[in-house]
Amino acid sequence: MKRYFTLTHLLVAFALAVMCGVAAAHGFDLGGSAMLIAPAVVASLEELATEFAAQSAELKTQQSNLKDAHKELTERYEKGDTISRELKESIDKAMTNFNGLKGQVDELEQKMSQRVVEDSKQSKTWGQQVIESSSFKSSQTEYGDNVGSKRGVIASASVKQITQATAGGLVSRATRETEVSSLLKERRVLRDLLPVIPVNTAAVEYARQTLRTNNAAPVAEAAAKPYSDYAWDVVTVNIRTLAHLAKLTRQALDDAPRLAGEIDAEMRYGLGYVEERQLLYGTGVGQNLAGIIPQATAFARPASIGTMASATAIDVLRVAMLQNVLALLPADGIVLNAADWAAIELTKDAQGRYIFADPQAVSREVMWGLPVVATPAMNMGDFLVGAFGQSATIYDRMGVEVLISTENADDFEKNLATMRAEERLALAVKRPLGFTKGTLATAVTALKA
């Protein structure tokens, strides 16, 4: 009996000591369900994580000792030693509870790890996160020391350099808003009106019909049939390049992580700005595109339209649509300068009422059922009514490409980099009769004459 009492107390004391010690070390209350007790003072997440790791190791050691004691107790019980079944069941229950406690500690460890990661991210500035991101490291490889693998165009003209002074607004010296207040940009709209076809050649050829002599007629039995005549020729449009360069210092690139992205966006916009005007007004001379307006058909009042003493710009656009219909190419869009479009919307009747729009309602940019594209690329006073989908095509040889190189002129010696942006495209105005052009003031006068 004495031996039984000693063994019982030793085992129970050992199990309780292990469980209570581990629970106390990890903030658990064994009086009820396991609850976490927040430490009174936490110096830092790093120190807390270190302490937690040490206690977790101790927990594993104590668990191993408890398993060994449980194994020894079970073996002695099976040999017939004087150990009561109740004691074994209580030790089994203690073992089960200990395993449950172990699972809770493991779960706490996982949550702690997640908390450390989250707090670490939150404690870093936006710039630090960008610099440490894989995408930025990749861009440093592309734009940094290994950039020599990408060769740039040698600039022969003297150009300005983007240095820390000019890029100072992007060099982080204090906590700030992450959005950059860039100069305003026009929206590009003309490309959306035209079909776009990718090509892989330096020029595009297409067949254009030049003659249709239709002599079809009723024919008597056994009589000779008339001949009609048709002809086509080949038209070639050359791919043109739109491009520009920008100089940057290596220091500016290193100190302003988002500088490369900002310049990239600006240079892409610069190409779009020029492209919009080339598609409209390109002269076709030299390296210019052959734009739509120089090839479009001039506005002329059809014979079926009489004198309109009170003609306005609204009337001009409707008559231009008629001109397209008579050319068998019904218009699908209207292009105006934004100021001219606003003047049309502000048109009033004799009693001062708006005849086109309601100031208290949302006005759609539609005129006579056609969408109106208002763009600053259109000269003020000009108008263009056209069957854009049928009458012209953009051929894309190369989309916008932006590259950075340090192998331009003396860039390597001066720790500079050159950014180049370019695109290659052609415009084919296949049916000039599909576009009606003019100036609003001149067309209004023509309708009144």
C-alpha positions as CSV (number, residue, x, y, z in Angstrom):
1,M,0.0,0.0,0.0
2,K,2.8,2.3,0.8
3,R,4.5,1.6,-2.6
4,Y,1.1,2.2,-4.4
5,F,0.6,5.5,-2.6
6,T,4.1,6.7,-3.5
7,L,3.8,5.8,-7.1
8,T,0.4,7.3,-7.4
9,H,1.4,10.6,-6.0
10,L,4.6,10.7,-8.0
11,L,2.8,10.1,-11.3
12,V,0.0,12.5,-10.6
13,A,2.4,15.2,-9.3
14,F,4.5,14.7,-12.4
15,A,1.6,15.0,-14.8
16,L,0.1,18.0,-13.0
17,A,3.5,19.7,-12.8
18,V,4.1,19.3,-16.5
19,M,0.6,20.5,-17.5
20,C,0.5,23.4,-15.1
21,G,4.1,24.5,-16.0
22,V,3.4,24.4,-19.7
23,A,0.0,26.1,-19.3
24,A,1.4,28.8,-17.1
25,A,4.3,29.4,-19.5
26,H,1.9,29.8,-22.4
27,G,-0.9,31.7,-20.7
28,F,-3.6,28.9,-20.3
29,D,-6.0,28.5,-17.4
30,L,-6.7,24.8,-16.7
31,G,-9.6,25.6,-14.4
32,G,-12.0,25.7,-17.4
33,S,-11.6,25.8,-21.2
34,A,-8.2,26.8,-22.4
35,M,-8.0,30.7,-22.6
36,L,-5.1,32.8,-23.8
37,I,-3.9,35.4,-21.3
38,A,-2.3,38.4,-22.9
39,P,1.1,39.4,-21.4
40,A,1.1,42.6,-19.4
41,V,3.9,44.1,-21.4
42,V,5.3,43.0,-24.7
43,A,8.6,44.6,-25.6
44,S,8.5,43.7,-29.2
45,L,7.1,41.1,-31.6
46,E,10.6,39.9,-32.2
47,E,11.3,39.3,-28.5
48,L,7.9,37.7,-28.0
49,A,8.5,35.4,-30.9
50,T,11.9,34.4,-29.5
51,E,10.4,33.6,-26.0
52,F,7.6,31.7,-27.5
53,A,10.0,29.6,-29.5
54,A,12.0,28.7,-26.4
55,Q,8.8,27.8,-24.5
56,S,7.6,25.7,-27.4
57,A,10.8,23.7,-27.3
58,E,10.4,23.2,-23.5
59,L,6.8,22.0,-24.2
60,K,8.1,19.4,-26.6
61,T,10.6,18.1,-24.0
62,Q,7.9,17.9,-21.3
63,Q,5.6,16.1,-23.6
64,S,8.3,13.6,-24.4
65,N,8.9,13.0,-20.7
66,L,5.1,12.5,-20.1
67,K,4.9,10.0,-22.9
68,D,7.8,8.0,-21.4
69,A,6.1,8.0,-18.0
70,H,2.8,7.0,-19.5
71,K,4.5,4.1,-21.4
72,E,6.3,2.9,-18.3
73,L,3.1,3.0,-16.3
74,T,1.2,1.1,-19.0
75,E,3.9,-1.6,-19.1
76,R,3.8,-2.1,-15.3
77,Y,0.1,-2.3,-15.3
78,E,0.2,-5.0,-18.0
79,K,2.7,-6.9,-15.9
80,G,0.3,-7.0,-13.0
81,D,1.9,-4.5,-10.7
82,T,-0.3,-3.0,-8.0
83,I,-1.6,-0.1,-10.0
84,S,-5.3,0.7,-9.9
85,R,-7.3,1.0,-13.1
86,E,-8.6,4.4,-11.9
87,L,-5.1,5.7,-11.8
88,K,-4.3,4.5,-15.3
89,E,-7.6,6.1,-16.6
90,S,-6.7,9.4,-14.9
91,I,-3.3,9.4,-16.5
92,D,-4.8,8.5,-19.9
93,K,-7.1,11.5,-19.5
94,A,-4.2,13.7,-18.5
95,M,-2.4,12.6,-21.6
96,T,-5.4,13.4,-23.8
97,N,-5.7,16.8,-22.2
98,F,-2.0,17.5,-22.6
99,N,-2.3,16.6,-26.3
100,G,-5.2,19.0,-26.7
101,L,-3.1,21.7,-25.0
102,K,-0.3,21.0,-27.4
103,G,-2.6,21.5,-30.3
104,Q,-3.8,24.9,-28.9
105,V,-0.2,26.0,-28.4
106,D,0.6,25.0,-32.0
107,E,-2.3,27.0,-33.2
108,L,-1.1,30.0,-31.1
109,E,2.3,29.6,-32.7
110,Q,0.8,29.7,-36.2
111,K,-1.2,32.8,-35.3
112,M,1.8,34.4,-33.8
113,S,3.7,33.8,-37.1
114,Q,1.0,35.3,-39.1
115,R,0.8,38.3,-36.8
116,V,4.5,38.9,-37.1
117,V,4.3,38.9,-40.9
118,E,1.3,41.2,-40.9
119,D,2.9,43.6,-38.5
120,S,6.1,43.5,-40.3
121,K,4.4,44.5,-43.5
122,Q,2.4,47.3,-41.8
123,S,5.5,48.7,-40.3
124,K,7.1,49.2,-43.7
125,T,6.5,52.2,-45.9
126,W,5.0,51.8,-49.3
127,G,8.4,52.6,-50.8
128,Q,10.1,49.9,-48.7
129,Q,7.6,47.3,-49.8
130,V,8.1,48.3,-53.4
131,I,11.9,48.1,-53.2
132,E,11.7,44.7,-51.6
133,S,9.1,43.3,-54.0
134,S,10.1,40.8,-56.6
135,S,8.7,43.0,-59.4
136,F,11.0,45.9,-58.4
137,K,14.0,43.7,-58.0
138,S,13.3,42.4,-61.5
139,S,13.1,45.9,-62.8
140,Q,16.4,46.8,-61.2
141,T,17.9,43.9,-63.0
142,E,16.3,45.1,-66.3
143,Y,17.1,48.7,-65.8
144,G,20.2,48.5,-63.6
145,D,23.6,47.0,-63.9
146,N,22.6,44.3,-66.4
147,V,20.9,46.8,-68.6
148,G,23.8,46.8,-71.0
149,S,22.2,43.7,-72.7
150,K,19.6,46.0,-74.2
151,R,21.1,48.4,-76.6
152,G,19.5,51.8,-77.2
153,V,19.6,54.3,-80.1
154,I,22.5,56.8,-80.0
155,A,21.1,60.3,-79.6
156,S,23.0,62.9,-81.6
157,A,21.1,66.0,-80.3
158,S,21.7,67.6,-76.9
159,V,18.8,66.7,-74.6
160,K,17.8,67.5,-71.1
161,Q,18.4,64.9,-68.3
162,I,16.0,63.8,-65.7
163,T,18.1,64.1,-62.5
164,Q,17.3,64.0,-58.8
165,A,16.5,67.7,-59.1
166,T,13.8,67.3,-61.8
167,A,12.6,64.0,-60.3
168,G,12.7,65.4,-56.8
169,G,8.9,65.0,-56.4
170,L,9.4,61.3,-56.7
171,V,12.3,60.9,-54.2
172,S,10.8,59.9,-50.9
173,R,11.9,62.1,-48.0
174,A,8.8,61.9,-45.8
175,T,5.6,60.0,-45.5
176,R,3.2,61.1,-48.3
177,E,0.3,60.2,-50.5
178,T,1.2,57.4,-52.9
179,E,-0.6,59.0,-55.9
180,V,1.4,61.3,-58.0
181,S,-0.3,64.5,-59.2
182,S,0.7,64.2,-62.9
183,L,0.0,66.7,-65.6
184,L,-3.4,66.1,-67.1
185,K,-3.7,63.9,-70.2
186,E,-6.0,63.9,-73.2
187,R,-8.0,60.8,-73.8
188,R,-7.3,59.0,-77.1
189,V,-10.4,58.3,-79.0
190,L,-9.8,58.2,-82.7
191,R,-8.2,54.7,-82.6
192,D,-11.4,53.4,-81.0
193,L,-13.4,54.4,-84.1
194,L,-11.2,52.6,-86.6
195,P,-10.6,48.9,-87.2
196,V,-7.0,47.8,-86.2
197,I,-5.2,45.0,-87.9
198,P,-1.7,43.7,-86.8
199,V,0.9,43.1,-89.5
200,N,4.5,41.9,-89.7
201,T,5.7,43.7,-92.8
202,A,7.2,47.1,-93.5
203,A,4.4,48.1,-95.8
204,V,0.8,47.1,-96.5
205,E,-0.7,46.7,-100.0
206,Y,-4.4,46.5,-100.7
207,A,-6.5,46.5,-103.9
208,R,-8.7,49.5,-104.6
209,Q,-11.3,49.6,-107.3
210,T,-10.9,52.5,-109.6
211,L,-13.5,51.9,-112.3
212,R,-17.0,50.6,-112.6
213,T,-18.8,50.9,-115.9
214,N,-22.1,49.2,-115.5
215,N,-23.8,48.5,-118.8
216,A,-26.3,45.9,-117.6
217,A,-29.6,46.3,-119.5
218,P,-32.6,44.3,-120.7
219,V,-31.6,42.1,-123.7
220,A,-33.8,40.7,-126.5
221,E,-33.7,37.1,-127.3
222,A,-30.6,36.2,-129.4
223,A,-29.3,39.8,-129.2
224,A,-25.8,40.7,-128.2
225,K,-25.3,41.4,-124.5
226,P,-23.5,44.5,-123.4
227,Y,-20.2,44.5,-121.6
228,S,-19.5,46.2,-118.3
229,D,-16.0,47.4,-117.4
230,Y,-14.1,47.3,-114.1
231,A,-10.6,48.1,-112.9
232,W,-8.5,47.9,-109.8
233,D,-5.1,49.1,-108.8
234,V,-2.7,48.4,-105.9
235,V,-2.2,50.9,-103.2
236,T,0.8,50.7,-100.8
237,V,0.9,52.4,-97.4
238,N,4.3,52.4,-95.6
239,I,4.7,51.6,-91.9
240,R,5.8,54.7,-90.0
241,T,7.6,55.1,-86.7
242,L,6.6,57.4,-83.9
243,A,9.3,57.7,-81.2
244,H,11.0,59.8,-78.6
245,L,13.8,59.6,-76.0
246,A,14.3,60.7,-72.4
247,K,17.5,61.0,-70.3
248,L,17.6,59.8,-66.7
249,T,20.4,59.7,-64.2
250,R,21.2,56.4,-62.4
251,Q,20.8,58.2,-59.1
252,A,17.3,59.3,-59.9
253,L,16.3,55.8,-60.9
254,D,17.8,54.3,-57.7
255,D,16.4,56.9,-55.3
256,A,12.9,57.1,-56.8
257,P,11.6,53.6,-57.2
258,R,8.6,54.6,-59.2
259,L,10.4,57.0,-61.5
260,A,10.8,54.4,-64.3
261,G,7.1,53.6,-64.2
262,E,6.1,57.3,-64.3
263,I,8.4,58.1,-67.2
264,D,7.2,55.0,-69.0
265,A,3.5,56.2,-68.6
266,E,4.5,59.7,-69.8
267,M,6.3,58.5,-72.9
268,R,3.4,56.2,-73.8
269,Y,1.1,59.1,-73.5
270,G,3.4,61.2,-75.6
271,L,3.2,58.7,-78.5
272,G,-0.6,58.5,-78.2
273,Y,-0.8,62.3,-78.3
274,V,1.1,62.4,-81.6
275,E,-0.7,59.4,-83.0
276,E,-4.1,61.0,-82.5
277,R,-3.1,64.1,-84.5
278,Q,-1.3,62.0,-87.1
279,L,-4.5,60.0,-87.7
280,L,-6.4,63.2,-88.2
281,Y,-4.1,65.6,-89.9
282,G,-1.0,63.6,-91.0
283,T,0.2,65.1,-94.3
284,G,1.8,61.9,-95.7
285,V,5.0,63.9,-96.4
286,G,8.3,62.4,-95.3
287,Q,7.7,60.1,-92.2
288,N,4.2,61.5,-91.5
289,L,1.1,59.3,-91.7
290,A,-1.4,60.0,-94.5
291,G,-4.2,61.3,-92.2
292,I,-7.9,61.2,-92.7
293,I,-8.8,64.9,-93.0
294,P,-6.3,65.6,-95.9
295,Q,-7.9,62.8,-97.9
296,A,-11.5,63.3,-96.9
297,T,-14.2,64.7,-99.2
298,A,-15.0,68.4,-98.8
299,F,-18.4,69.4,-97.5
300,A,-20.8,70.4,-100.3
301,R,-24.5,71.1,-100.1
302,P,-26.4,68.4,-102.1
303,A,-28.7,69.7,-104.8
304,S,-31.7,68.4,-103.0
305,I,-31.1,70.8,-100.1
306,G,-32.4,74.3,-100.7
307,T,-31.3,77.5,-99.1
308,M,-31.4,77.4,-95.3
309,A,-31.5,81.0,-94.0
310,S,-31.3,80.0,-90.3
311,A,-28.7,77.3,-90.7
312,T,-26.6,76.3,-87.7
313,A,-23.8,73.9,-87.0
314,I,-26.5,71.3,-86.1
315,D,-27.8,71.6,-89.7
316,V,-24.3,71.3,-91.1
317,L,-23.7,68.0,-89.4
318,R,-27.0,66.6,-90.7
319,V,-26.3,67.6,-94.3
320,A,-22.8,66.1,-94.0
321,M,-24.5,62.8,-93.0
322,L,-26.7,63.1,-96.1
323,Q,-23.6,63.6,-98.2
324,N,-22.2,60.3,-96.8
325,V,-25.5,58.5,-97.5
326,L,-25.4,59.7,-101.1
327,A,-21.9,58.4,-101.4
328,L,-23.3,54.9,-100.3
329,L,-21.2,55.1,-97.1
330,P,-23.5,56.0,-94.2
331,A,-21.6,57.7,-91.4
332,D,-21.1,56.0,-88.0
333,G,-19.5,58.8,-86.1
334,I,-18.8,62.5,-85.8
335,V,-15.5,64.1,-84.6
336,L,-15.5,67.7,-83.2
337,N,-13.4,69.9,-81.0
338,A,-14.6,69.9,-77.5
339,A,-15.3,73.6,-77.6
340,D,-17.5,73.3,-80.8
341,W,-19.4,70.5,-79.2
342,A,-20.1,72.6,-76.1
343,A,-21.3,75.5,-78.3
344,I,-23.8,73.1,-80.0
345,E,-25.1,71.9,-76.6
346,L,-25.5,75.6,-75.6
347,T,-27.7,76.4,-78.6
348,K,-31.0,78.1,-77.6
349,D,-34.2,79.0,-79.3
350,A,-35.7,82.5,-79.6
351,Q,-37.1,82.2,-76.0
352,G,-33.8,81.2,-74.5
353,R,-34.5,77.5,-74.1
354,Y,-31.9,74.9,-74.8
355,I,-32.9,73.1,-77.9
356,F,-30.4,70.3,-77.7
357,A,-29.8,69.4,-74.1
358,D,-31.5,69.7,-70.7
359,P,-29.2,71.3,-68.1
360,Q,-30.9,69.2,-65.4
361,A,-30.3,65.9,-67.1
362,V,-27.4,63.9,-68.3
363,S,-26.7,64.7,-71.9
364,R,-25.4,61.9,-74.1
365,E,-22.7,62.8,-76.7
366,V,-25.0,61.9,-79.6
367,M,-26.0,64.0,-82.6
368,W,-28.7,62.8,-85.1
369,G,-28.3,59.3,-83.7
370,L,-24.5,59.2,-84.2
371,P,-21.9,59.2,-81.4
372,V,-20.0,62.4,-81.1
373,V,-16.3,62.2,-80.3
374,A,-15.0,65.5,-78.8
375,T,-11.2,65.6,-78.8
376,P,-8.7,68.4,-78.4
377,A,-6.8,66.8,-81.3
378,M,-9.4,68.2,-83.7
379,N,-8.8,71.9,-84.6
380,M,-11.4,74.2,-83.3
381,G,-14.0,75.0,-86.0
382,D,-13.3,71.8,-88.0
383,F,-15.7,68.8,-88.3
384,L,-15.4,65.3,-89.6
385,V,-18.4,63.0,-90.3
386,G,-17.4,59.6,-91.5
387,A,-18.1,55.9,-92.0
388,F,-15.0,55.1,-89.9
389,G,-15.5,51.3,-89.8
390,Q,-15.7,51.0,-93.6
391,S,-13.4,53.7,-94.9
392,A,-10.1,53.5,-93.0
393,T,-7.9,50.9,-91.3
394,I,-5.0,51.2,-88.8
395,Y,-2.2,48.6,-89.4
396,D,-0.1,48.0,-86.3
397,R,3.4,46.7,-87.0
398,M,4.6,47.1,-83.4
399,G,2.7,48.2,-80.4
400,V,4.2,50.8,-78.0
401,E,7.6,49.6,-76.8
402,V,9.6,51.2,-74.0
403,L,13.2,50.3,-73.3
404,I,16.0,51.7,-71.0
405,S,19.7,51.4,-71.9
406,T,23.0,52.7,-70.6
407,E,24.7,52.1,-73.9
408,N,23.8,55.4,-75.6
409,A,26.5,58.0,-76.4
410,D,28.4,58.6,-73.2
411,D,25.7,57.3,-70.8
412,F,28.0,54.7,-69.2
413,E,30.7,57.3,-68.4
414,K,28.2,59.8,-67.0
415,N,26.1,57.2,-65.1
416,L,23.0,58.0,-67.3
417,A,20.3,56.0,-68.9
418,T,18.3,56.6,-72.0
419,M,14.6,55.6,-72.2
420,R,13.2,55.1,-75.6
421,A,9.5,54.7,-76.5
422,E,8.3,54.0,-80.0
423,E,5.5,52.4,-82.0
424,R,5.2,51.5,-85.7
425,L,1.9,51.7,-87.6
426,A,0.3,52.7,-90.9
427,L,-3.1,54.3,-91.8
428,A,-4.9,53.4,-95.0
429,V,-7.8,55.6,-96.0
430,K,-9.4,53.2,-98.4
431,R,-12.6,55.1,-99.2
432,P,-12.1,58.9,-99.1
433,L,-15.8,59.4,-100.0
434,G,-16.6,57.8,-96.6
435,F,-15.4,61.0,-94.8
436,T,-17.0,64.4,-95.1
437,K,-14.9,67.3,-93.7
438,G,-15.1,71.0,-93.5
439,T,-15.2,74.0,-91.2
440,L,-18.5,74.8,-89.4
441,A,-18.5,78.5,-90.2
442,T,-17.9,78.0,-93.9
443,A,-20.4,75.2,-94.1
444,V,-23.1,77.3,-92.3
445,T,-22.5,80.1,-94.9
446,A,-22.8,77.6,-97.7
447,L,-26.2,76.4,-96.4
448,K,-27.4,80.0,-96.1
449,A,-26.3,81.0,-99.6
